[in-house]
Amino acid sequence: MQKLKLQCGRSLPNLTSKDMGVMDIYHYLIDEISDPRVHNWLLMSNPFGIILILLAYLSFVLYFGPLYMKNRKPHALVKTMICYDILIATASAVIFYGIFTSGYTTHLSTGCEPFVISDDSMSLSMVRWVWWTLILKITELADTIIFILRKKYNQISFLHVYHHTVTVFLAWISCKYAPGMY
């Protein structure tokens, strides 16, 4: 079977080979096919940091938060919510502008682009903005925590929790494997 050669020079091994063990597959997925530019960045060397963050989030949202608030009055948190909303809206706008000006107004089209790993300043700028998107998605988990502290359980649906959990994980995958947005 012929190995697929990616444009960045990396090749995909025959994953059906019986010679590959679990650790070989893990090493391949986490180290070999990931983007080397982000390997040493916070939360990017392996998935365990993101998994721990998401497990802590789910544990708090589904069990510990409601248990903690069970016999307590709801917190008002009006000023906290206003500051949080302003922070998230501002950060989203800044990241959008950063991604837009790091590629889509310079050298990228809105269609598919070839997968290229480059250390030029424009590519590295895009990579940094994608990483900041991950950090923003992690920060956005706080809105569920605010809902719990306010005892607004009606605003915490399965879809809400699923959305936040999957969005963080997809942002990590994007940053780990295709931060150049190609």
N, C-alpha and C positions, 0 to 999 in steps of 0.2 A: 504494500500500500504506500502510495506517495505521500510525503509529508507536505502539509500546506505551508507555504512560505509567505509570511506576512510582509507587508511593505517595509516594516521597521527592521527586517532582518531576522526576526525570531521565527522559529518553526514550531508547529504543533506536533507532538508525538502521537503515535498510535495509542490512544487511550484505551483501546480494547485489549491491549497486550496483557497477557497473564503475568508478565514479569513485573508489572507496576504494583506496588503495595499501596496501602492507604497513605503512608507518609510520603511516598513518591508523588502521589497525586496531589497531596496537600502542598508539598514543596513546589510542584509545577504550577498549581493554581495561585498560590500566594506569592511566590518569588519569581518564577520564570516568565509568566505571561503578564504580570502586572507592570505598570509603568514605573521604571526605575527612578524617575525624578521625584516621586513622592515617598519612596520607601522609608526614609528616615524622618518623615514628618509625623507630627503628633497624630496618633490613632491610625496610622496608615501601614505600619509594618506587618500587622496581622489583624484578623477580625475580632480578636478577643476583647479589646477595649470597647468597641461598638456593641458587641454582644452583651458585655457587662452593663453598659449604659442602658441598653434597651431592657435587659432583665430587671434592673433597678427601677426603671420607669414603669414597667408592667407590674412589678411587685407593689410599688407604691400606689399606682392607679387602681389596681384590682383588689388589693387587700389592705396594705398597711395604712394608706391614706384614709379610706373610709373608716377603718378601725380606730385610727387616731382621732378622727372628727366625730365619732359616734356620740359621745356625751359632751361635746363642746358646742359652743355657739359658733355660727359662721363668722368668719373674719370679713370685714368690709373690703379692704384692699383696693379702694377706689384709686388712690394716688399710685399705688403699685401697678394697677392695670393700665392706667394712663401712660405711665413711664414705659412699661413693657410694650404697649402697643406702638408708642412713638419709636422706641428702639427697634422693634421688629420691622416696622414700615420703612424707617430710614435705612436700616441695614439691607433690606430687600432692594430698595431703590439703588443704593450704592453698588451692591453686587450686580444687579442688572446692568447698570451703566458700565461697570468694570468688564463684565463678560462681553457686552455689546461692543465696547471700544477695543477689546483685546483680540477681536477677530472678525466679527460680522460686519464691521464698517471698514475693515482694512483688507483682509485677504481670504476670508471664508465666505462661502455662499450659504444660503439657507438650505441647500440640498445636502446630499451625502458627500463627504470628503474622504480622501484616502487616509488610512491610519498611519500617521508619521509621528515619531518621537523626535523632537528637536529641542535644542537648548538655546534657541534664539530668544531674544527678549520678549517678543510678542507671544510666543508659545508658552514661555514660563509665566508670563502674566496671566494667560488664560488658565493655566494649571493652578496658580495661586487663587484665582477667583472661584474656581470650582471647589477648592479646598475650603474656602470661606463659606461657600454654599453649604457644605457639610456641617460646619460649625453653626451656621444659622439654623439648620434643620434640628440640630441637637438642642439649641437654645429654645426653639419653638415647642419643645416638649413641656416647657414651663407653663404653657397656657392650661394644660390639663391639671397640673398641680394647683394652679390658681383656682380653677373650677372646684376642685376638691376642698380647698381651704375655705372657699365661700359656700360650700355645700350646695353647689349648683349641679347636682348629679344628673339632672335632665339634659344637660349640655354634653354629657360624656356618653356618647353612643358607641356601639361596637365599631361603626364606621370611623368615628373620630379617632379612637385608639388605634385601629388598624392603619388608618391613613398616616398618623404620626410615626408609628413603628416602621412601616414599610418605606416611608419617605426617607427616614434617616438611613435605613439599610441601602436603599437605592442610591442615595447621595454618596454613601461610602463606596459602593460598587463603581459608580461613575468616576469618582476621584481615584480609586485604586487602579482601574483598568483603562479608562479613556478620559483623562482630565483635560485633554486638548479639545474636547467636544467634537471630535471628528466622527 
